[in-house]
Amino acid sequence: MEKDVKMSRIRLVFALLVILFVIAGCAAKGANSPESAKAVTQEPETEAESTEVSIAENEDPSVGEADEHSVVADNSETYAAEVALPLYKKLCGKYSSEIDGEYEVLEITEFGGNLYAFGGNAIGEPESEELELYSFWAMEIFPENQDDLFSTDSDELKAGIMSFSIMSNFGKYWDPPSVGTIRWTKEGIGFEGFDSSFPFSGGTPARPFTLDERVADTFPYLNQHAVVPASELMGFWKETNSDVPVYLEFTEDGNVLIYRKDIGSEVRFGCGGYQVSGESEIEGMMNLLGSGTMPNAFTVGLKQNGDTLTIDTGSDAGELAELFFEGIQTAQFVRIRADEIPVITLSDVKEAGFDESRSYNAWEDADHEEAE
């Protein structure tokens, strides 16, 4: 009898253990089911959506939404890093504005904090891999206050824009500065308040421009050579034997930027790749802002002695020798910092004045008179 009772107790305990094990297994299965996983993953998605909406609600409505080709940063860390940049850095990039398959495009670049852009018209489709320009012009962007360019707190720039192109008016400025405001957001840029000489949209800056990496490169001859030049050459250099000096920048990835700005005249700004072709010689290919992709091959002698540099343009510098050095055979340079490059402001340009006889309208009128 006592033995039967013990056996009954053992069977009862064993049954209870089995029941508890089954219940525990079912709970674990429910926690790992697809439905449960979906419920867990939905929470951070909702949080991200909330953050995205919050940012969008605080954006300037004058700049439109980015399309599938936009390079807008999707995560908040990247966006925060962009916001912390000085304004001139934030404005640099490729942009497009589209209506009915017709694109207005531009790429903003800089040299020493001075802003320049290559703009034009292009035809493309939403699936086009690249937007090639069929008409183009250069834009010089002069800040009303140069401190705004280097501000990390501001997202707008009051500035004047002057345009020119090798395609018209003998490469001279079209008009005096068109003054307005350029506004930056993470989606792109907007232009506000510019007058009828503004080069886009028939003089009416109504449409926003969104970031678009499909826009053709302003300087397609960059990064042409795999061999990295000597590090001693890297950095900025200023010509010392000229009243309107040439500035150079040699980069670590084998590119050279050449820049000369005479206030009151169109900027001369070229970029391209180069390589060392001899013991004291470099050669390469570049194009100039406002001249489309027209290539300029060059070969120049070069001698460096610490923080001084001598360039012998010789007879193989091509058009660059005349454009930048105006026939000078030997140019002397000294190493400088980037912040020693002067920033040209709107007041500088206004003080220099605008020669109306150089304008597009004056050239067009003269052309009509000659035809008559």
Secondary structure, DSSP 4 states (H G I P E B T S, - for coil): -HHHHHHHHHHHHHHHHHHHHHHHHHHHHHHTSHHHHHHHHHHHHHHHHHHHHHHHHTS-TTS----TT-----SHHHHHHHHTS-HHHHH-EEEEEEETTEEEEEEEEEETTEEEEEEEEEE--TT-S-B-EEEEEEEEEEESSHHHHT-SS--EEEEEEEEEBTTBGGG---SSPEEEEEEEETTEEEEES--TT-SSGGG---S-EEE-TTBPPSSTTTT---SPPPGGG-EEEEESS-SS--EEEE-TTSEEEEEE--TTS--EEEEEEEEEEETTEEEEEEEETTSTT--EEEEEEEEEETTEEEEE-TTTSTHHHHHHHTT-SEEEEEEE-GGGSPPPPHHHHHHH---GGGSHHHHHHHHHHHH-
